[in-house]
Amino acid sequence: RFGLGMDDVVAAARRAVGVRGAGFISTPNQSITLHTEPSTRAADIARTIVARGDIGGITLGDVADVIDAPKPAVGGAAIMAQPGVIMNIDEQYGANTLEVTRAVERALDELRPSLAQQGAVLHERLFRPADFITLATENLRSSLIIGAVLVVVVLFLFLFELRTAAICCTAIPISLLAAIIVAQLYGITLNTMTLGGLAIALGEVVDDAVIGVENITRRLRENMRRAQPRPAARVILEATYEVRSAVVYATFAVILVFLPVVTLSGIAGRFFAPLGITYILAVSASLVVALTATPALSLLLLPQRTREREPPVLRWTRRQYEAVLHRVVRWPRRAIGVALLSTVGGLALLPTFGATFLPDLQESHFIVHMSAIPGTSLEEALRMGARITEELAKLPIVRSVAQRAGRAELAAAGDTHGPHQSEFEVDLQPVSADAAARAKADLLEALADFPGVNISANTFLAERVNETFSGYTTPVAVNVFGNDLGAIEDTAQNIAGVLRGVSGVASVEVQSPSSLPQLTIRLRPTELLRWGLDPLQVIDVIHAAYQGDVVGQIHEGDRVFDVLVTLAAAREAGVAGVGKLPIHARDGAYITLDQVAEVRETTGRYEIQHQGGRRLQSVTLDVEGRDLAAVVADARRQIDAKITLPEGIYVEFRGAAEAQATAQRDLILKSIAAGVGIVLLLSVVTRNWRNLLLTMANLPFALVGGVLAVLLSGGLLSLGTLVGFVTLFGITLRNAMMMISHYEHLVDVEGLRWSAETAVRGAADRLAAVLMTSLVTGLGLFPLAIGMQAPGREIEGPMALVILGGLVTSTVLNLLILPVLAARYGRFEAVSKEQSALGLS
């Protein structure tokens, strides 16, 4: 109507909001700065002259609507399907989550009245990580307390004397408190892993004291039967010396066994190093207690009060044990054959087990991901989100659902999602451990009937761990690398098709599909020349019409607002109207865009991914119903068999399966190195290679029980169960060392001739110590094992179960088979005084 083009309007708008320095005026006394204040109101901007015509000045208001309006949204949010704003609050690295949470909640309480006055409803518990932390630590604390009570009860029943049990029990608070104090000094906080280390060490911190007190009371009883009893102090000192070397070396062996756990690299080390450190600190403190406080307390409390006869439980147990052991010793080949068959059977089960990095963490908060086709509008994403929220809200376990579609404009650099991607924060009601274990399956089942979208779900911590391994929120990512984008895309789509047919695979998704709807505008140079246009002029018009051209900014206090020129009519015309976009030629004529350009609908890539300077396309997948390692191995085989990779294309698997294999290899290699150290240590304690092998024979016995425990709990090996096996070997070595060292004492100090009868007597002497140490260790772990599905026990629970199973078999075989092996193959000889003087004993 007025003969103007977009460039005229843009130029006028830029003049309307332009800011310039106006200079200054000098007077004889002053230098006065000139300060201009352009109007920032829409009505004043609308009066800006664009051009002058026959009817006078033509203003922006004549050719445009000048209004206050929001920027086009790149993301949105809804809470229980109602429009909302979701705030993510990040704590600083190293901060205490519970303290930060309480401080945030105090700030929200202050804001609540003013928000209510404005009609805003505050949902402050959409996601509260402190809930899981509190529940997990409380569960572990309860395990510690219950375990400690069980340990005290067992000690009293076996020792049948309050003072003796009290001496042993003092090791618990002293050792655990010492471990906590030292850990705090080195900046290690009390968390689920450090508490788990204390819980696992609970039974063992009593072992050294039990061994010492049991030997002291036994020697005091023997002294009371003598015609001329010796001084009690001398008896206690000699009894302590008798078990000192075995206790010290056994503790050193346990520490050596745990060093591979402490030195694990990567995220495995971050998980298990605090557990290993607190465990080592606790057992080290228990050794100091056993060598100092335990003898001192025994001297104060026991000499005048030790009963001449053994407690009833120990007396009855020893009588029954000796009867059984005499029969077993008569048939050594059968006993050894049973032990060998059990060991071979246990080893044969190992290849049948599945493997995963970590067990599922029983959080009460899930993140559900919905991914539609790239190019899906924000409105459509929110509409689908409302339907998903409605379905999830029907589940009785769900407390709240909040959707985030796309991203916030100022979100972190890593969250560059388009509107086609949504995350749902699904918070659960307080539920039982079994219900929490089924929660993921229930959520996915409720959303199974939504076509056209990919849906996956994981707990918050599981996603963070997955992102560390694979780069995505799923546990497995298949990365396709190459230079040709088309070949990469085709290969990724073929891999996705193969993966969908693999048993146990769920939620397969190509991360950057080339299905983004777009209009391709190809300018025709001859037509541009004909109308006197240059390419940039046309592109600027298209940009201003559909993207908007920021021509300046206006300020209100400390707030800044962009001034944008756009062509509303063009956007309202839709796809068909793009070709009809008016272009103002230099001769004043008007043409449409399709006269100088070819406009056609195509598809493009949502994004082009790079890693290490290489182009890639990623296919992600979740795992349901099978163990992770088996699914990945099956996926590798099928991809190798069914897909021929084009030249220059190669595939790489990333994720928890690779991390688990790496951590397992790291643990095995370091355990071998620790094993060499243990062999050298045992060679000092045992005097020949036969006795060394006898001590090591208990390890396969322990392995059998651990394998059976894994089998009964589902046949899944996690990194926690592997650490459990390492811990188990250290614990079982202690009892074997105690048995072998006592045999040496009987021959060397008491002058007995080595025979089957001596083997039976030595085993009977050590029966009480072996049973008590095994029982207190097992009962200390029992609450962890039976509650392994509860929050906070998911990692330590499988460890405790393996140790319990191994303790059962190793204790039985240690008491029944080791004496048989020692009687048949052991070599125990008295050490001459000359050898003792030379330190060769």
N, C-alpha and C positions, 0 to 999 in steps of 0.2 A: 504493500500500500504506500509506504513512504520511500521505497527505493533504497532500502538499507540492507546491508549484509551482516552476517554474524560478527565479522571483524570490526564493524562500526560499533556494534553494541558492546563488544568486549573492550574496545578502546575507551568508550565512554564510561563504562563501569570502572575501569582501572583509574581513570581521571577522578571519578567521584570519591574514591577511597584512598587515593594516593597521599602519602605523607612526605613532606619535604622540609628540610631545615630552611627557616625564613631569614636567617642572618641576625644582625644586631645593629643597634644605633648607638653612636658615641655622643655623649654630652661632655661638657667640661669636667664633670665630676664622676660620671658613671659610664659603664658599658652595658646597655640594656638589650637583652636577648629578645628577639621576636618569636613568639610562640603561637602557632596556628592550631586551631581546634576544629578539624573537619567534623561534620555531623556524622553520627553513627546510627541515626534512626533510619528505618527503611523508607519512611515517607519522604525524608529529605534527599536520600539517594535517588528516589524515583523522579525528583525534579531536575536531575542533571540533564543538560542539553546533549543530545546525540548529534543532531544536525539541524540546520535551518532550512526551511522550505518556504513555499509560497504562502503558507498559512501561519508562518512564524516558527518559533523554536519547537523542535520535536524532542521530547524528553524520554528518559528511560521508561517512565510510567506509561507513555503512549504506546510503547512497543513491547513492554515486558511487565510481568508481575514481580514486584520487589517485596519479598516476604521473609520473615524469620522461619527457618525450617531446619530440621535435623539433617545431618549427613545420612546418606544411604547406609543402612546397617549391614555390616559384614558378619554379624552373629546375633544370636538371641538366646533367651533363657526362659524357662518356665519351671514353676514349682507346683507339683501336683496338678499339672496341666494348666495352671494359671500364669499369665505373664509375670515375670519377675526379673530381678537383678541378682546374680550370684557373685559373691566376692570370694576369691581365693586368697588365703592369708598364708604366706610362707614365713617360716622361722629362719633365723640366721644359722649358718653352719655351726654346729657344736652347741647350740642352745638346748635347754631342757624343755622337751615338748610339754610336759605337764605344767611347768611354770608359765610357759608362753600361753598355753590354753587358758589357764586361770586368769592371766592378765587380760587376754582378749575378751573373755566373758565379763570381766569387770567393766571394761570399756563399753561393751554392748549394753550392759545394764544401765549405764549412764545415758546411752543414746535412746533407749527404749521409749521413755516418755515423749520425747520430741518426735520420734518416728510415729508413735501412735496418734499424736495430734495431727499429723499430716496424712493419716489414713494408711500408713505403711505397716504391713504385718511382717514381723521379724521371725524368720525360721533359723535359729542359731545352731541347730544340731543336725544339719543336713549331712555333714561329715565331721566327726570328732575323733581323730586318731587316739586321743588320750583315753577313750573308752577301752580300746583294745589293749593299750599298754597297762592300764589299771587292772583289767580283768586277767591278763596274762601273768602279771607279777603277783597278783593275789593268788592265782592258782598255784604258782610255783612256791610261794610262801607257805601255802597250806600243805603242799607236798613235803616241804622241809619239816614243818612242824609234825605232821603225821608220821613221817619217817623217823624223826627223832624219838617220838613217843614209842613207836614199835621197837626201836633199837634198845631203849631203856628197859622195856618190858622183857625182851629176850635176854638181855644181860642179867636181869634179876632172876629170871627163871633158871638160867643155867648156873649162875654163881650162887644163888640162893642165900645171899648175904648182902644187906643194904650197903654196908661200907665198901665192899669189894666192887659192887656195881657202880657206886658213886665215884670211886677212883677212876674207873674206865670212862664214865660219862663226862667227867671234867674235860676230856679231850675234845668233846663236841663244841662247846661254846668257845673254849680257848682257841682251837684251831680255826674255826670259821671266822671268829672275830679278828684274829691275826691276819687271815687271808683278806678280809674286807678292808682292814686298815691299810695294809700294804698296797692293795689294788687302788684304793682311793688316792694314796700318795702319788701313784703313777698315772693318775687321771682316768682310771677305769671306773665307770659308773656302775651302779647296781641296775642291771637290766635282765631280760629273760635269759640271755646266754650266761651271764655271770652267776645269776641265781641257779641256773641249770648246772653249772660247774660245781657249785656248792652242794646242790642236791645229789649229784652223782658221787661226790667225795664224802657225803655224809657218813655212809657206813664204813668207809675206809679210814676215816680219821680216828675211828675207835679201834681199828684192827691192831695197830702197834701197841696201844695201851692194853688191849685184851690179851695179846700174846705175852706182854710183860707181866701183867697181874696174874694171869693163869699160871705162868711158870713160877712166879714168886709164891703164890699160895700153895702150889704143889710141893715146892721145896720146903716151905715152912711146915707142912704136914709131915713130910718125911723127917724133918729135923725134930719134931715133937715126939716121934717114935724112937728116936735114938736114946741109948742109955745115958749119954752125956750130950745134951743138946748144945749146939754152938750158939754164939751170939746172933740174935736176929738180924742185926745190921750186916754181919758178915754173910749170912744166908741170902739176904735180899740183894746185896751187892753181887754175889756170885751168880745168883739167878738172873739178874739183869745182864751181866756179862755173857751168860750162856746164850741168850737170844739176841744179844746186841748186834753181832756181825750180820746175822740173818735179817734182822729188822732193818738195819741200815742199808744193806745191799738190796733188799727187796724194795725199799722206798726209792733208792736210786734207779732201780730197774723200772719202776712205775713212772718215774719222771722221764727217763730215757724214752719209754714207750710213747709218752705224750708229747715229746718235742716235735715229732712230725706234724701233729695237729696244730701246735702253736705256730709253726713256721709255714703253714699252708699259704699259698699266694692267692692274689685276686680276691674276689668276693667270698670265696670259701674261707679264706683266712680271716676276712672281716667278720664272718659269722662265728667261726669256731675258735679263733685265737683267744677272745675273752674267756670263753668256757675253759679252754686248756690252761690259761694263766691262773685263773682262780682255783682250778683243780690242783695244779702243781703247788700253789701257795698253801692250800689247805693241807695237803698230805705232807709237805715239808714242815709245816708248823706242828702237825701231829707227831712227826718223828722227834722233834725237839721236846715236845711234851712227854713222849714215851721214855726218853732218856733222862729227863730231869724231874718233872713234876710227879710222874707216876711212881718212881722209886721212893721219892721223898714222902708222898702221901701214904704209900704202903708201909714205910717205916713208922709213920705216926699212927696209923689206924689199924694195922693188921697183926703185929706180933702177939699181942695178948688176947686177940679175939678170933684168931683163925681156928676153925673147927678141925678136929683131928680126922674126921671122915670127910670124904668128898660130898658135895651136894647130891641129893637124891637123883636128880635128872642126869647128872654126869655119871654117877655110879651105875645106874641102870643102863644108860647108853653105852658105857664102856664094856659092861658085861656082855650085852647083846652083840656089840661090834666085834669083840674078840672071838666070840663063838662063830660068827659069820666069816671073819677073816681067816680063821684056822681052816675052815672048809675050802675057802677060795685058794689058799696057798697050796693045798693038796692037789689041786687041779690047775696048775699054772697055764698049760697050753690052752685049755678051754677059756680061761679068763682073758688071756691075751688075744685069743681068736675073736671073742665077742667084742673086745675093745677095737681090734683092727676092722672088723666088719662095720661097727658103728661109725668109725672114722671114715672109711671108704664110702659108706652110704651117705654120710653128711656131705662129703666133698662132691659126690655125684649129683646132689641136689643143686649145687651152686649154679651150674650153667642154665638151669631152668628158671632162675629168678629174673624178673624184670629190673629195670634201673631207672632212677630219676634223680634230679639234683637235690631237690628239697620236697618233702611232703606238702600237701595242701595246707595252707595256714588258715585256721578256723576263725577268720575275721567275721564281723557282723556287718561289713560294708562291701558292696560290690560296685564295680564300674561296668556298666553295660554299654557296648559300642554299637552304634547303628551307622552303616555306611550305605548310602544310596548312590545312584549314578551321578558322576560329576556334572555340575550344571543344575542340579536340583535347587530350586529357589528356597530362600529362607522361610517363606510362608508355608511351603509344602513340607519342609523339614519339621517345622513346629506342629503342623497338622498331624503328620505321622507320629511325632513325639507324643502328642496328646493321646493318640490311640494306644501307643505302647505303655504310657503311664497308666491308662485306664486298665489295661490287662494286668500289669504288675501290681497295681493297687488291690486287685481282687485276691491276691495271695495273702493268706493270714500271717505269713512270716514277714511281710513288708511293712515297714513303718512309714517311710517317706520316699518320694521319687522326685528328683530334680534333673531337668534337662539343660544341657548346654549345646546349642547348635552353632556350627561355625566357630568363630573365635572373637574375642574382644579386640578392638582395634589396637590397643596398646598392650596386647598379651605378650608373653615371653616369646622370644624368637623361635623356640622349638614348636610352639603351638600355632601352626600356620594352616589350620584346617579350613576347608571351604564349607559353605552352608550344607553341603550334602553329607557331612560327617557330624554326628552328635554323640555326646557322652551323657549317660544317665547315672547320677549318683543315687544308688539304691541302698538305703539304710534299713537294716532288719530289726525286727523286734527281738528282745532277749529270748533266745531259743536254746534248746538242749544241744549237746555236742553232735548227736546223730542228725538232728534237723539242720544244723549248720553245715554238716558234711554233705547233705542232700540239697542245700540251697541253690547251688549253681545249676544243677540239673533241673530243679523246679523252675528257676527263672528262664532258662533256655526253652523248656517245654512250653511255658506260657507264651513265648514269642515265636513258636515254630511256624505259625500260620501267616506270617507277614511276607508276602512275595515281593521280589524286586529289591530287597535290601539284605545286606550281610549283617548278622548280629553275632556278637561274641560277648562273653562275660568273664570277669576274673576279679579276685579280691584286689584291694589297693596295693598291698605289699607284694603280691604275686606279680602285678603289672610292673612295679618298680624293679623287681628282680629280673623279669623278662626283658625290660628295656635295657638293662645293663648288659645282658647277654646277646640279645638278637637285634637291639635297636628299635624294637616295636613292643607293643603290649602283649603279644602272643609269645609262647615259649619257643617257637621254631620259626625261622625265616629262611627261605631259599633265595639267595641272591644270584641274579643272572647278570654277568658282566660282559661288556663288549663295546664296540664302537658304533655299529649300525643300529640305530634306534628301532627300525622296523624288525630286524632280526631278533633283537632283545625282546621286543614286545611279543612277537610270535612265539618265541621259545618259552617266555613266561606264561603265556596263555596255555600252551601245550602242557607245561609242568603242572599248572593249576588243575587241568583236566585229569591228569594222572593222579594227582594227590587226592582228588575227590573220591577216587576209587580205592584208596588205601584204608584198610580197617582201622578204626580209632581216630581218624582224622576228622576234624570239625572246623567250621568257620574258615574255609579257604578263601583268601582274598588277594587279588592283584592290587598292590598298593597305589600304583599310578596308571590306571587304565586310560587308553587313548580313546576315550569316548566323550570328551568334553564338547558339547554342542557349540559351534561358533559360526559366524558369518565371515567369509573371506572376501575382502574388497581388493580387487586387483586393478590398479589404475592403468588407463590406456594412454600412452604418451602422445599419440597422434591427436586424440581428442583434446587433451590438455593444451597442446600447441594451438589447435584450432580456436579455442575459447580464451586463449591468453592466460591460462592458469599454470601455476607451478605446483608440484606434488605436495609441498609442505603446506601450501595454502588450503588445499582440499583436506589434507589430514587434520589441520587445525580446526576446520569446521566440524569434521566428524568427531574429533575429540571434545570440542566444546558442546556439541549437541548431545552426546551420549555419556561422556565421562564427566563433563563440566570443566570449566577453565577457572582456576583460582586466580582472581585478579588483584587481591589484596587482603588485608586484615583490618579488623576494627577491635578496639580494646575497651573493656568495661572493668575497671579496677585491675585485678590480677588475672582476668580471664581474657582469652584471645579467641576471636571468631573469624573463620575464613569467609570471604565474599566470593561467591561462586556464580558464574554465568553458565547456564545450560539451556537446552531447547526442549521444553516440556512437551510440546506437541509432537516432536519427533519420537520421544520415548513412548508416548501414549499410542503412537501409530503401530507399534509392534514391529515384528520382523518384516512384514510386507512393506512397511513404510520407509525402510532404510534406503531403498533405491530411489525414493521420491524426495529425499532430503534436498532442499533448495540450496544451490550454490550461486553466489553473486559474482558474475564474471566482471572483468575489468571494464568492458564497454557498457556496463550497467544492466546487461541482460541477465535474466534468471534462467538457470538450467537445473536439471535434477542430477543427483549423483550417478544414476544409472546411465546418463549420457556420456560420462567421462570415466566410468569404472564398471567392471564386471562384479556383480554382487551375487554370491551363491552360498548356500548352506553346506557346511562341511563339519567334520569332527576333528578335534585336536587333542593334545596331551594336557592333562591337568597340571602336571609338573614333570620335570626331567630330573631324576635323582642322580647324584654323584657320590662316590666314596673313594677317597684317596686319589682324586683326579680321574676316576674311571666312571663311565656311565653304567648305570645298573637299573634293573627292574626287580622288585622284591615281591615274592609270593609268601604270604604269612599264613600260618595255620595254628589251630588249637588242637588239643588232644583230649579225647574223652573215651573212657572205657578200656584203655590199654595203657601199659607203661610207656613212658616217653622214649626210652632207648629203643624199644622194639618197634615203635611206630617210625622213628627216624631211620632205623636200619632197613625196615621194609620199604620206606619211601625212597631211600637211596637205590635199593635193588631195582624197584620198578622204573625209576627214572632212567637208570643205566640201561635197562632192557628195552624200554619203549620209546626213548627219545634219542634221536641223532642230533647232536649239537652242530650248528653251522660253524663254519670256519671263523675263528676269532671270538667265539662265544664260550664261556666256561661258567660253571655253577659252583656255588659255595654254600654250604649249610652253616647257619649260625643259630645259637640259642642254648637253652639249658642242657640239652643232651651233650653238646660239645663241651660245655663248661663242666658237666658232671664227669665226662671222660678225662678231661684235663686234670681236674681235681683228684680223681681216683688214681690216675697215673702218678701225679705229684705225691699223693699220700703213700702209695706203694713204694715208690723209689726212696722216699725219705724214711719209710718204715724199715726198708732193707738196711739202710745206713744205721738206723737206730738198733736194728737187730744185731748188726756186727758189734756195736758197742755193748749190747746186753750179753752177747756170747763172751766177750772179753771180761765183762764184769763177773759173769757166772764162773768163768774159768778160775777166778781168784777165790771164789767161795767154795766151789767143788774142787777136789784135789786131783781128779783125773777125768779123762774124756768120757768114761762110762757114766760117772755120776753127772757130768754135764748133760749128756743125752737123756738121762733119767729126768733131770729137772725140766728139760725142754719137751719131754714126752707129754706133759700135761697140756700143751698148746693145742694139738689136734683134738684132745678130749673136750676142751673148751669150745673149739670150733663147731663140734657136733651140736651142742646145745644152742649156740647162737644161730646156726643154720635152721634148726627146728623151730626156734622162736620166730625167725623171719617167715618160714613157711606157714606157720599158724596165723600170722598176722597179715597174710595176703601175698607173700612171696615177692615183695618189692624191696629192692636195695636202694636206699638213699644215701647221701653222703653222711647223714647222721648215723645210719646203721654201720657204715664202714668205720666211722670213728668209734662206735660202740664195740666193734670187734677189736680195734686197737686197744681200747681201754680194758676190755676183757682179758686180753693176753697179759697185760701188766698185772691185773689183779690175781689171775691164776698162777702166775709165776711166784707170787708171794707164798702161797700155801705149799707149792712144791719145794721151794727153797727152805721153808721151815722144816719140812719133813726130812729132806736130805741132810740138812745141817744137824738135826737131832740124831740121825743115825751116826753121823761122824762123832757127835758128843758121846753117845753111848759107847762107841768103840774106843775113842781116844781118851776120854776123861774117866768114864766109869769102868773101862777095862773089859767090856763084854766081848766075846768072840762073835764075829759076824756069822749069822745063820738065819734060817727062816724064822726061828723063834725070836731072835733079836729084832727082825723086821716087824713081826707082829707086835712086840712090846713097844718099839719106837712109834709105830703108827697109833697104838692105843694111847701112848703118852701125849701124842699131838692131836688126838681126836677132839678134845674139848676146844683147843685153840682153832683148829680147822673149822669145826662146826660153828663156833661162835662168830668167827670172822666172816664166814660165808653167809650165815644167817643175818648178821647185822648189816653186811653190805647189801644183801638181797632185799631185806625189809626196808632199808633206807631208800632203795630204788623202787620199791613196790608201788607207792602212790603215783610215781611218774608213769610207770608202765601201764597200770590199769586206767589211768586217765589220759592216755596218749592222744586222744582226739580232742581234748579240751584246749581252749586257747592258751598259748604259752607253753604247752607241752608237746607241740607237734614235732619239734626237732629232737628234744631230749627224750621224749617218750619211746620212739623206736630204739634209741641208744640204750635206754634202761631195759627194754624188753630183751635185746640181744645179750646184755650183760647178765640178766636174770637167767635166761636159758642156758648160757654158757656156764654160769656158776653152778647150776644144778648138775649138769653132766660132769663138769670138771671136778666138783666136790665128790660125787659118787665114784668116779674113776680114780680120783686122787687117793681116796680112802681104801678102795678095793684093788685097783690094778697096780698103782704105783708101788705098794709094798711087795706085790708079786714080782714085778719087774726088778725091784731093788734086791729081793732075795735071790733071784736067779742070775741077774747080770751085774749087780752093784759090786763095787770093790771098796771096802772101808777098812782101813788099817790104822793102827795106833801110830802116832807121830813121835819120833824119838825126841829126847830133850835137846840133842844137838841140832836137829832140824828146827825145833821151835825157837832155839836161840838165834838161828840164822834167819828166822822170819819166813821159813818155807812152808809153814803150816797154814 
